[in-house]
Amino acid sequence: MTEEQLLERIMLDPKIMVGKPVIKGTRLTVEYVLNLLAHGATMTEILEEYKDLTPEDIQACLLFATRFLANTSFMPLVAEPV
């Protein structure tokens, strides 16, 4: 599956979850799925909990986040000591 095919699994609609990116056909946000992974949930555990999801849906969330962050500049919140 190409990156573009994966990204087609993610949609933004102001009427769904206040416009946050979600997995198409669900109300599961990319943020929610990434948060599950960040807190130690495995792909298998997520797929068992959400039967309609596929491994490609989770992969699409990771790719979406990667693409989003690639276009973001970060500034330190606190100045480094000199």
ROMAR-773975 format. One record per atom (N, C-alpha, C): residue number from 1; residue in three letters; chain; atom name; y, z, x. Coordinates in steps of 0.05 Angstrom, whole numbers. Atoms other than C-alpha are relative to their C-alpha. Layout:
BEGIN
R	NUM	ALA	A	CA	Y	Z	X
...
//
This chain:
BEGIN
R	1	MET	A	N	-23	0	17
R	1	MET	A	CA	0	0	0
R	1	MET	A	C	25	0	18
R	2	THR	A	N	-24	2	-16
R	2	THR	A	CA	68	-19	28
R	2	THR	A	C	19	23	-7
R	3	GLU	A	N	-20	-21	5
R	3	GLU	A	CA	127	28	34
R	3	GLU	A	C	15	-6	-26
R	4	GLU	A	N	-14	7	24
R	4	GLU	A	CA	163	-10	-21
R	4	GLU	A	C	-16	6	-25
R	5	GLN	A	N	18	-7	23
R	5	GLN	A	CA	103	-2	-68
R	5	GLN	A	C	-1	30	-4
R	6	LEU	A	N	0	-29	2
R	6	LEU	A	CA	102	72	-53
R	6	LEU	A	C	26	9	-13
R	7	LEU	A	N	-26	-8	11
R	7	LEU	A	CA	176	79	-67
R	7	LEU	A	C	4	-7	-29
R	8	GLU	A	N	-1	7	28
R	8	GLU	A	CA	167	45	-134
R	8	GLU	A	C	-12	22	-18
R	9	ARG	A	N	12	-22	15
R	9	ARG	A	CA	129	107	-155
R	9	ARG	A	C	21	22	-6
R	10	ILE	A	N	-21	-20	4
R	10	ILE	A	CA	194	148	-151
R	10	ILE	A	C	22	-13	-16
R	11	MET	A	N	-21	11	17
R	11	MET	A	CA	247	139	-204
R	11	MET	A	C	22	21	-4
R	12	LEU	A	N	-23	-17	7
R	12	LEU	A	CA	316	167	-220
R	12	LEU	A	C	11	-9	-27
R	13	ASP	A	N	-10	6	27
R	13	ASP	A	CA	339	171	-292
R	13	ASP	A	C	16	24	-8
R	14	PRO	A	N	-16	-23	7
R	14	PRO	A	CA	397	215	-314
R	14	PRO	A	C	-11	15	-24
R	15	LYS	A	N	12	-13	24
R	15	LYS	A	CA	357	230	-378
R	15	LYS	A	C	-24	17	7
R	16	ILE	A	N	24	-15	-8
R	16	ILE	A	CA	298	259	-339
R	16	ILE	A	C	7	19	23
R	17	MET	A	N	-4	-21	-21
R	17	MET	A	CA	305	324	-299
R	17	MET	A	C	28	-3	12
R	18	VAL	A	N	-28	2	-8
R	18	VAL	A	CA	381	314	-295
R	18	VAL	A	C	4	-20	22
R	19	GLY	A	N	-4	21	-20
R	19	GLY	A	CA	373	252	-253
R	19	GLY	A	C	-13	4	27
R	20	LYS	A	N	14	-4	-26
R	20	LYS	A	CA	332	283	-197
R	20	LYS	A	C	-22	-20	3
R	21	PRO	A	N	22	19	-4
R	21	PRO	A	CA	281	236	-166
R	21	PRO	A	C	-26	13	-9
R	22	VAL	A	N	26	-10	10
R	22	VAL	A	CA	214	245	-201
R	22	VAL	A	C	-22	-21	5
R	23	ILE	A	N	23	18	-1
R	23	ILE	A	CA	145	215	-196
R	23	ILE	A	C	-1	-15	-27
R	24	LYS	A	N	-1	16	25
R	24	LYS	A	CA	145	158	-247
R	24	LYS	A	C	-22	9	-19
R	25	GLY	A	N	19	-7	21
R	25	GLY	A	CA	112	177	-312
R	25	GLY	A	C	-4	30	-2
R	26	THR	A	N	3	-29	1
R	26	THR	A	CA	119	252	-299
R	26	THR	A	C	28	13	-1
R	27	ARG	A	N	-25	-15	-3
R	27	ARG	A	CA	172	306	-299
R	27	ARG	A	C	-1	17	26
R	28	LEU	A	N	2	-13	-26
R	28	LEU	A	CA	151	328	-229
R	28	LEU	A	C	20	-12	20
R	29	THR	A	N	-20	10	-19
R	29	THR	A	CA	209	323	-181
R	29	THR	A	C	-12	-2	28
R	30	VAL	A	N	7	2	-29
R	30	VAL	A	CA	202	301	-109
R	30	VAL	A	C	4	27	13
R	31	GLU	A	N	-7	-26	-11
R	31	GLU	A	CA	235	367	-91
R	31	GLU	A	C	-22	20	-6
R	32	TYR	A	N	21	-19	7
R	32	TYR	A	CA	181	406	-128
R	32	TYR	A	C	-25	-4	16
R	33	VAL	A	N	24	6	-15
R	33	VAL	A	CA	124	370	-95
R	33	VAL	A	C	3	7	30
R	34	LEU	A	N	-5	-7	-28
R	34	LEU	A	CA	155	378	-26
R	34	LEU	A	C	0	30	4
R	35	ASN	A	N	-1	-29	-2
R	35	ASN	A	CA	167	452	-40
R	35	ASN	A	C	-29	11	-1
R	36	LEU	A	N	28	-8	0
R	36	LEU	A	CA	93	460	-57
R	36	LEU	A	C	-13	-3	27
R	37	LEU	A	N	11	5	-27
R	37	LEU	A	CA	74	428	9
R	37	LEU	A	C	12	19	20
R	38	ALA	A	N	-13	-18	-19
R	38	ALA	A	CA	125	469	47
R	38	ALA	A	C	-10	28	-1
R	39	HIS	A	N	10	-28	4
R	39	HIS	A	CA	96	533	19
R	39	HIS	A	C	-31	2	3
R	40	GLY	A	N	28	-1	-7
R	40	GLY	A	CA	25	515	41
R	40	GLY	A	C	-20	-12	-18
R	41	ALA	A	N	19	13	18
R	41	ALA	A	CA	-5	479	-18
R	41	ALA	A	C	-11	-25	14
R	42	THR	A	N	12	25	-12
R	42	THR	A	CA	-53	424	5
R	42	THR	A	C	2	-22	-21
R	43	MET	A	N	0	22	18
R	43	MET	A	CA	-54	355	-24
R	43	MET	A	C	-22	3	-21
R	44	THR	A	N	23	-4	18
R	44	THR	A	CA	-122	371	-54
R	44	THR	A	C	7	20	-22
R	45	GLU	A	N	-7	-21	20
R	45	GLU	A	CA	-95	434	-88
R	45	GLU	A	C	20	-12	-21
R	46	ILE	A	N	-20	12	18
R	46	ILE	A	CA	-36	395	-117
R	46	ILE	A	C	-13	-20	-19
R	47	LEU	A	N	14	20	16
R	47	LEU	A	CA	-81	339	-142
R	47	LEU	A	C	-18	14	-21
R	48	GLU	A	N	17	-15	18
R	48	GLU	A	CA	-128	390	-174
R	48	GLU	A	C	17	12	-23
R	49	GLU	A	N	-18	-13	20
R	49	GLU	A	CA	-69	424	-210
R	49	GLU	A	C	12	-21	-18
R	50	TYR	A	N	-14	22	16
R	50	TYR	A	CA	-36	359	-233
R	50	TYR	A	C	-18	-24	0
R	51	LYS	A	N	21	20	1
R	51	LYS	A	CA	-93	314	-254
R	51	LYS	A	C	9	-29	-1
R	52	ASP	A	N	-10	28	2
R	52	ASP	A	CA	-49	253	-267
R	52	ASP	A	C	11	-11	26
R	53	LEU	A	N	-11	9	-26
R	53	LEU	A	CA	-23	251	-195
R	53	LEU	A	C	-21	-13	17
R	54	THR	A	N	18	13	-19
R	54	THR	A	CA	-53	209	-141
R	54	THR	A	C	10	7	28
R	55	PRO	A	N	-9	-5	-28
R	55	PRO	A	CA	-51	217	-65
R	55	PRO	A	C	24	-17	7
R	56	GLU	A	N	-23	18	-5
R	56	GLU	A	CA	-3	158	-64
R	56	GLU	A	C	26	11	-12
R	57	ASP	A	N	-24	-12	11
R	57	ASP	A	CA	46	196	-109
R	57	ASP	A	C	11	21	19
R	58	ILE	A	N	-9	-20	-19
R	58	ILE	A	CA	49	253	-58
R	58	ILE	A	C	11	-14	25
R	59	GLN	A	N	-9	16	-22
R	59	GLN	A	CA	55	202	-2
R	59	GLN	A	C	28	-12	-6
R	60	ALA	A	N	-26	11	8
R	60	ALA	A	CA	113	170	-40
R	60	ALA	A	C	22	21	1
R	61	CYS	A	N	-20	-21	-2
R	61	CYS	A	CA	149	237	-44
R	61	CYS	A	C	8	4	29
R	62	LEU	A	N	-7	-3	-28
R	62	LEU	A	CA	144	245	31
R	62	LEU	A	C	16	-23	11
R	63	LEU	A	N	-15	24	-9
R	63	LEU	A	CA	168	174	43
R	63	LEU	A	C	28	0	-11
R	64	PHE	A	N	-26	-1	12
R	64	PHE	A	CA	225	182	-5
R	64	PHE	A	C	18	20	15
R	65	ALA	A	N	-15	-21	-14
R	65	ALA	A	CA	248	246	30
R	65	ALA	A	C	7	-10	28
R	66	THR	A	N	-5	11	-27
R	66	THR	A	CA	242	212	98
R	66	THR	A	C	23	-20	-1
R	67	ARG	A	N	-21	21	3
R	67	ARG	A	CA	284	153	75
R	67	ARG	A	C	27	13	-6
R	68	PHE	A	N	-25	-13	7
R	68	PHE	A	CA	336	199	44
R	68	PHE	A	C	12	14	24
R	69	LEU	A	N	-10	-15	-23
R	69	LEU	A	CA	342	242	106
R	69	LEU	A	C	9	-19	23
R	70	ALA	A	N	-7	19	-21
R	70	ALA	A	CA	347	181	151
R	70	ALA	A	C	30	-8	-3
R	71	ASN	A	N	-28	8	5
R	71	ASN	A	CA	415	166	119
R	71	ASN	A	C	19	23	-3
R	72	THR	A	N	-16	-24	3
R	72	THR	A	CA	442	236	123
R	72	THR	A	C	9	11	27
R	73	SER	A	N	-11	-12	-24
R	73	SER	A	CA	486	267	176
R	73	SER	A	C	0	30	-4
R	74	PHE	A	N	0	-29	2
R	74	PHE	A	CA	479	341	191
R	74	PHE	A	C	20	11	19
R	75	MET	A	N	-19	-15	-16
R	75	MET	A	CA	531	388	217
R	75	MET	A	C	-9	28	1
R	76	PRO	A	N	8	-28	-1
R	76	PRO	A	CA	515	457	242
R	76	PRO	A	C	18	18	-17
R	77	LEU	A	N	-15	-18	18
R	77	LEU	A	CA	536	512	194
R	77	LEU	A	C	15	20	17
R	78	VAL	A	N	-13	-19	-18
R	78	VAL	A	CA	554	558	252
R	78	VAL	A	C	4	-13	27
R	79	ALA	A	N	-5	12	-27
R	79	ALA	A	CA	586	537	317
R	79	ALA	A	C	-17	14	20
R	80	GLU	A	N	16	-11	-21
R	80	GLU	A	CA	542	546	377
R	80	GLU	A	C	18	16	19
R	81	PRO	A	N	-16	-15	-19
R	81	PRO	A	CA	566	599	426
R	81	PRO	A	C	3	-16	26
R	82	VAL	A	N	-6	16	-24
R	82	VAL	A	CA	599	569	488
R	82	VAL	A	C	-8	16	24
//
